[in-house]
Each structure stands twice: as C-alpha cells, then as structure tokens.
C-alpha cells in the first residue's frame, strides 16, 4: 500500500487508539480481565473506525478501498487474538453486508448502533470444505408465512452476545440453492436463540467465537439481506477477503518479527540441531514471501478500485496468505522449541486462533478451486477416475486462514 500524507495521518490515529486502549494492557485483555469489549467498541465507534461512509476519501479509516485495508493491517498487529477478532467482526464481517445490501430501515435498526459501538454485531458463515472440529454444524432455513424459521446447531458464531445480533449467511429458501446467498439479521434476544459458551474448551483459544443454537427462531422477512446482483455480491465477498488477507498477513508479520527478535537474542529453546544462521535464513525466506503477499494484496486492491480483474487477483492474494498461515507459525514454533500442543507462548496463541476460525469463511482448498475455475483449469463435470494411491493418506483439509 502507498504511504501518502493522508494515509500516514490515518494510520497514526489508529495506532494511537490501539496503543492507548489495548497494547498497554494486552495481558489483561488476553486473560479476560480487561475493561470489556463493549467499552472498547464504543471508543472505536466514536473515533469513526467502525463506520462505513458512502462517500469519503478512500485513504481514510472507515472508508472504502485502501482505508479498510489500512485498518485491517493495524488490527492484525494486536497480539490479543480474540480482541482482534471481535474488532474485525464489528468493523467488517458482520456489518459490511448491511452497508452494501440492507434496507434503510434495517440499517437504522442494526447497522447504525453497531458502527457507533453501541451494540455488538456477530457473524456466522459456513466454511466450505473445512473439517468439523466440534459439534456437527447444521442450519435449515424455511419460510413460514411472514417469517423465516431458522433451526441450527453447532454454529460457530463470532461476537455472539445476548444483547446483540448475528449476521447469518445462508441459502435463500425462496430461490433455491443455485441463487446468490442471502444474509439474515438474527437478534440474539429472539426466543429460541441459545448462546452455549466458547466454541472449544481449554487452552488459549479465541474467546470471541461461541457455539450457538437456533431452535425454530422466527425472523421477520424484512431482516433478510439480498444482494442486488451477482456482481454486487461478488464485490462484497472480495472486500471481505481482502480485509481478511490484510488482517492475517499483519499477524504473520508479527509472528516472524517476534521470532526474529527471539533468535537474535541467542535464546533459542529446545536444543535444535541447526545453526542460528540457518534459522535466520529461513525467517528471511518467510519475510520475502510476506512481501510477495503484500504485493498481491496491493495489486488486487487496485484492480477492484479500477473495476477490472474479475476477482481472480483477490483470490490469489487471499490464497497466498492462507498458505503462509499454515507454514509460518509451524516453523516459528520449531524455532522457539515449543512444538507441544497448546504451548503457552505468543506464537502458539496466534496459531491456535488461525487454526480455529476463518472470519471470511475461506479455506485454502476452496480458494484454490475458485482460482482454477476462474482460469479455466478446473476439470469438466462428469465421472472421474480416482487418483492412484501412493501409499500415503490424503492431507486433511484445514481451516487455516
């Protein structure tokens, strides 16, 4: 991204708020003894960092284009992963669909208090191709008179709060499975909504993700949010993916930087039978890959602003970041000598969060399939011969970002 005067001023404003409210007491936030997410969201809302103005300088925080990537980059550098998730959902993944597609009535009822930080906004969307890690996840939506009836279990919801609402992505029961997905705003105060607690118990896990059940929840039809066109829906998904790519890439950079400092101090634990020079070279290789991912994100953002590219550049940028999310934390954990599950250090905390929840619903395998389809490399429909066995089990699809 560029670093013009307007962007520099905006970045300083974001950094100042993060340093004052978060970094000075990050351990309290991480352990759950901080002053509370609702109060923090109000301060971000008052600063305009959660807003979505229709017309504004794209280099300002809260505006479209690079401004949103700028915010994502700075949020990704916060070392309290659960807090990053809560802020990102409020600023992008729960609210942007309303800003793009919702009626004025729904925006006034749900979006306005959310971007002001006065009401918590949650998000649920299915992650295609991801393995089940807890309870099986099911969601059924059907129309009953003037309402939608939602029944679901095992839903992993980011920012679920009894006084808030959830933006649920699902198929439109009135249009069939081939139509564009719709989103439904579900107030958590409705009868039948149950917030069961953290999605996974034990260890240092993203506390902002909770298991939620819907027991025949009746939602008015006016709470349904439908894209105006396939292009509009694609544009919004591309924005979500770019935001996620910038967010997670900043987190990866933090992992490399922290590990580099640790290596430079000559305090590598675990008795690794390799030289510090070799490990430094591996870190340099990873940082080079990060620079490539930055270039892909910048190129994708420019194409989106110019209205060209068809979304393939966005997919490639997001896929590159997803691949780095798999390789970088694992190697850095080896350098730290803390390869045991749930090892209590910053790297394992960040890796745990990236393994457990994808805010934009993306999986590396799904992204690669979309890229192949856009490039015309996908196989034609019809029966396929199974691949010959090589004596090894297939790699299980992961949910890394």
Secondary structure as the mmCIF struct_conf table of DSSP 4:
data_model
#
loop_
_struct_conf.conf_type_id
_struct_conf.id
_struct_conf.beg_label_comp_id
_struct_conf.beg_label_asym_id
_struct_conf.beg_label_seq_id
_struct_conf.end_label_comp_id
_struct_conf.end_label_asym_id
_struct_conf.end_label_seq_id
HELX_RH_AL_P HELX_RH_AL_P1 UNK A 5 UNK A 21
TURN_TY1_P TURN_TY1_P1 UNK A 22 UNK A 22
HELX_RH_3T_P HELX_RH_3T_P1 UNK A 23 UNK A 25
HELX_RH_AL_P HELX_RH_AL_P2 UNK A 26 UNK A 31
TURN_TY1_P TURN_TY1_P2 UNK A 32 UNK A 32
BEND BEND1 UNK A 34 UNK A 35
HELX_RH_AL_P HELX_RH_AL_P3 UNK A 37 UNK A 46
TURN_TY1_P TURN_TY1_P3 UNK A 47 UNK A 48
BEND BEND2 UNK A 49 UNK A 50
BEND BEND3 UNK A 54 UNK A 55
TURN_TY1_P TURN_TY1_P4 UNK A 58 UNK A 59
BEND BEND4 UNK A 60 UNK A 60
TURN_TY1_P TURN_TY1_P5 UNK A 61 UNK A 62
BEND BEND5 UNK A 63 UNK A 64
TURN_TY1_P TURN_TY1_P6 UNK A 65 UNK A 65
HELX_RH_AL_P HELX_RH_AL_P4 UNK A 66 UNK A 76
TURN_TY1_P TURN_TY1_P7 UNK A 77 UNK A 77
BEND BEND6 UNK A 79 UNK A 79
HELX_RH_AL_P HELX_RH_AL_P5 UNK A 81 UNK A 88
HELX_RH_PI_P HELX_RH_PI_P1 UNK A 89 UNK A 93
TURN_TY1_P TURN_TY1_P8 UNK A 94 UNK A 95
HELX_RH_AL_P HELX_RH_AL_P6 UNK A 96 UNK A 101
HELX_RH_AL_P HELX_RH_AL_P7 UNK A 104 UNK A 106
HELX_RH_PI_P HELX_RH_PI_P2 UNK A 107 UNK A 111
HELX_RH_AL_P HELX_RH_AL_P8 UNK A 112 UNK A 115
TURN_TY1_P TURN_TY1_P9 UNK A 116 UNK A 117
BEND BEND7 UNK A 118 UNK A 119
STRN STRN1 UNK A 121 UNK A 124
TURN_TY1_P TURN_TY1_P10 UNK A 128 UNK A 129
HELX_LH_PP_P HELX_LH_PP_P1 UNK A 130 UNK A 132
BEND BEND8 UNK A 134 UNK A 135
HELX_LH_PP_P HELX_LH_PP_P2 UNK A 136 UNK A 137
STRN STRN2 UNK A 138 UNK A 144
TURN_TY1_P TURN_TY1_P11 UNK A 145 UNK A 146
STRN STRN3 UNK A 147 UNK A 158
TURN_TY1_P TURN_TY1_P12 UNK A 159 UNK A 159
TURN_TY1_P TURN_TY1_P13 UNK A 162 UNK A 163
BEND BEND9 UNK A 164 UNK A 164
STRN STRN4 UNK A 165 UNK A 170
TURN_TY1_P TURN_TY1_P14 UNK A 173 UNK A 175
TURN_TY1_P TURN_TY1_P15 UNK A 177 UNK A 178
BEND BEND10 UNK A 179 UNK A 179
HELX_LH_PP_P HELX_LH_PP_P3 UNK A 180 UNK A 181
STRN STRN5 UNK A 182 UNK A 187
TURN_TY1_P TURN_TY1_P16 UNK A 188 UNK A 189
BEND BEND11 UNK A 190 UNK A 190
TURN_TY1_P TURN_TY1_P17 UNK A 191 UNK A 192
STRN STRN6 UNK A 193 UNK A 198
BEND BEND12 UNK A 199 UNK A 200
BEND BEND13 UNK A 202 UNK A 204
TURN_TY1_P TURN_TY1_P18 UNK A 207 UNK A 208
STRN STRN7 UNK A 209 UNK A 220
HELX_RH_3T_P HELX_RH_3T_P2 UNK A 221 UNK A 223
STRN STRN8 UNK A 224 UNK A 226
BEND BEND14 UNK A 228 UNK A 229
HELX_RH_AL_P HELX_RH_AL_P9 UNK A 230 UNK A 264
TURN_TY1_P TURN_TY1_P19 UNK A 265 UNK A 266
BEND BEND15 UNK A 270 UNK A 270
BEND BEND16 UNK A 273 UNK A 274
HELX_RH_AL_P HELX_RH_AL_P10 UNK A 276 UNK A 306
TURN_TY1_P TURN_TY1_P20 UNK A 307 UNK A 307
BEND BEND17 UNK A 309 UNK A 309
TURN_TY1_P TURN_TY1_P21 UNK A 310 UNK A 311
HELX_RH_AL_P HELX_RH_AL_P11 UNK A 312 UNK A 336
TURN_TY1_P TURN_TY1_P22 UNK A 337 UNK A 337
BEND BEND18 UNK A 340 UNK A 340
TURN_TY1_P TURN_TY1_P23 UNK A 341 UNK A 342
BEND BEND19 UNK A 344 UNK A 345
HELX_RH_AL_P HELX_RH_AL_P12 UNK A 346 UNK A 356
TURN_TY1_P TURN_TY1_P24 UNK A 359 UNK A 360
HELX_RH_AL_P HELX_RH_AL_P13 UNK A 364 UNK A 375
TURN_TY1_P TURN_TY1_P25 UNK A 376 UNK A 376
BEND BEND20 UNK A 378 UNK A 378
HELX_LH_PP_P HELX_LH_PP_P4 UNK A 379 UNK A 380
BEND BEND21 UNK A 381 UNK A 382
HELX_LH_PP_P HELX_LH_PP_P5 UNK A 385 UNK A 389
BEND BEND22 UNK A 391 UNK A 392
HELX_LH_PP_P HELX_LH_PP_P6 UNK A 393 UNK A 398
#
